[in-house]
Amino acid sequence: MFKKLSKKIIIVSTLAFTCGTFIMPQVMTQAFAAPIEFRQDSGYAMQWAKQNYGNWRFSLGSEEVKAVDYYTQGGFMVLNEKLRTDANVSATSDIGKNISYISAALSKMPIPEDIVVYRGTGANALGALQDLLQTKKGREQLVGKVLVEKGFMSTSILRNKAFAKDIIFYLTVPQGTKGAYVGIGSVHDEREILLDKGYTYRINYIDVEPDTKKWRIYAEIVGQ
C-alpha cells in the first residue's frame, strides 16, 4: 500500500502474512524521500537555488570562475567535443586546464538532495542506439540500458528552459552528485545545473511528452 505523505515523502506500509494467513495486525512502515521536482515553478526553483548555491561562486578561485563562465557562454561546445572524442586530453593545454578547473568547481558543493532536472537533446545523444526509438520493441530494449556522458552535462531545473530537438530527459540526480547551479552571479542565468563529466545514467522509462510530442526519457544518474 502506497500513501503520499507529502510532496517529498512516500510511505510504504506492509502487513505481515504467513502462507496466506494474516498473523498480526502490526504495520511496518518505511519512509522514502521522493526527488524534488520544480517543473514550471520558477519561484520555488529560485528559492532552492539561492538557498543551496547562493554562495557557490564565492567559494571558487578566480580561474575556476573564468572556466565556468567560459563553458556557459559558449565554450561548452569545444570542451565537450574534446572530452567525447579524445581520451587523452593534455592536462597542460588550455582545454585541459579549463576542464580541470570546471571539475574542481563542481566538486565544491555537490547536489544536496535527490532532484529531477531536464535535458533537451537530439536523438544522437543515444549514439548507436538512437534507431531503437522508432519502434515499440526498440524502446523496450532501451529501458535498462546504461549510457555514459563523457562530457559535462548541462541540465535545467525548469522544464520550460530545456529545449528539446528530439528528446527531453527527465533525469533524477541523486544527492552527492558533483554539480552546481551555475546561474547565480553569472551574466547568463539559464536555470542551469551543470553536472561533472563522465557520469553514467540508466534509462528507466520512455513515452511521448503530451504537450511537445517529443520523446520523454525518464533516467537516473547511476555512477561516474
N, C-alpha and C positions, 0 to 999 in steps of 0.2 A: 504494500500500500504506500503510495507516494502522496505527501502532503506538502504544498508550497507554504513554507513558514513565513518567508519574507521575500524581498526581491533577490536576496543573495543566499538564502539558506534553504536547502531541501531536506526534509526529514524522511528517513526511510525506516518504517516500522515492520517488525517481523514477529509473528505469533509462533509459539513453539508447538510442533506436531511430531508425533512418532507413529510411523506406519499408518499414517492417515488418521490417527486419533489425537484429538486435542487433549493435552495433558496438563496444561497450566495456563492461567489467564495472564501471565506476565508478558509485557510488551518490551522488546529490546529495541531501543531507538538509537540511530546514528544520525548525526548532522553533517551534511556536506555543503561546503560553500560553493555556490554556483559562480561562474565567471561574471565579472561586472561587464555590462554592455550598454553603451550610450545610444547607439543607433543614430537618431537625429537630434538628440538632446544636447544642444551646444552649450547651454548654461551649466548643466551638470558636468559635462566633459571638461569645460574650462576650470571649474571648481576643483575637479580631481587633478588636472594637470598642474595648477598653481600650488595645490597642497603638496603634491609629491615631487614636482620638478621646478618649482619656483626659484630654487637656489642652485639648480644644476649647473648652469653656465658659469656661475661664480666659483664653482668648485674646480673648474678646468684651468689648465695652463694656457698661456697665450697661443701656443702652437696647436693645441687641441681645439680651441675655439676657431682658429683660422681654418683648420682641416674640416671641421663640421660645417662651417659656413660654405666652404668650397664645395663640399658634397651637395648640400641642399640647394645651392644656387646654380647647379648645372654640372658640377664635376662628377656627379654620380655615374654618368654615362661612361666616362673614362675609367674611373676606379672599378666599377663593376665589370666592365668588359675585360679588364686586365685580370681580375680575380676569377672570372668564369673561363678564361682561355689560357691562362699561364699559371701553372702550378708552382713556379719558382720565381716569384716576384722579388726583385732585389730590394733588400731592406734599406739600402743606402740611396736608392733612386728617389726622386721627388714623389712618384706614385707610391712607392713602398713606405716612405715616411708618412704620407697622408693616411694611408691605410692603418698604420700602426697608431697614429695619433687618434684616429676615429675610434678604433677598437678600445684604446685606453680610456677615452671619454665615455664610451658606452658601458664600461665596467664600473664606473664610479657610483652609480645609483641604479642597480638592477630593478626590473619591473617589480613593484611592491606587492602585487596581488594578481591572481588569475584575471585575465581581461580578454575580451573579444575585440579584435581590430579588423580592419577591412583593407583589402589589397586588390586593386583592379589590374588585370594583366591581359595579354594576348594568349591565345591557345599555346603559343610556343613556350610558355612557362612550364608546360608539361613535357617538353623535349620530345623524345621519340614516341612518347605515349599519347600525344595530342590527338591522334586519329581515333583513339578509343572513345572520345567524347561523342562521336557521331552515331553510335548505336547503343541500345539499351544493354546488350551483352557487354559491350566495351566499357560502359560506365560502371557496370557491376564489377568488372575486372580491375578498374581503377581504385575502387574502395579497398582500403587496407594498404595500398602502396605507400612506401616511404620515399620521399624525394628530398633532394638537398638543394639549397640555395647557396651557391659558393660565394656570391656577393653579399653586400649589405642588403637588408630588406626594408624598404620603405613601406609603411602602412599608415592608415589613418584611424583615429579614434571615432570619427564620424562617418557614417555610411555615405552621405552625400558629398564627401570630399574625395572619395575613392572612385575614380573614373575608369570604367571597365571597357576594354575593347571587345573581348570575348568572354572573359571570366571575372567573377568577383569572388575572391576568397573571404570567407568568414573564418578568421584564424584565431584559435584560442592560444593565448600566450601565457604560460604558467609563471607563477611567482618565482623570482630569482633569475629569469632570463636576462641576459645582458642587452640592455637597450635603454632608450630615454625618449621622453617627449622633447623634441628639439625646437619647438616653435617659440617658447617664451624667451624674450630678449633678442630674438632674431628678426631681421628685416622681413623675412618671408615666413609667415605662420600659416602652414597648410594643415594644421591639426595633425601633425605627423609624429608617429612613434617610429623611431629608427632602431632596427634590431641589428646586432652584430653579425658579421659574416659567418658563413659556414653552418647555419642551423638547418636541421632536418625537420620535416613535417610529414605527418601521416594524414592521408585523405580518409575521412570518416563517412561522408555522405555527399551525394550530388543531386541537385534538382535545378529547376529553372526559376530565377527570381521573377515573381509575378509582374512587378512594375516595369522592369527593364527588358525582360525576356532574355537576359544574359544567363549563361551557366553560373550557378551558385555552388561553390565547393566549400563544404564545411571541413576544416582541417585543424590540426593542433601541432604545436611545436613539441618534438619528442627528444631532441638532443642536439649536440653541436660537435 
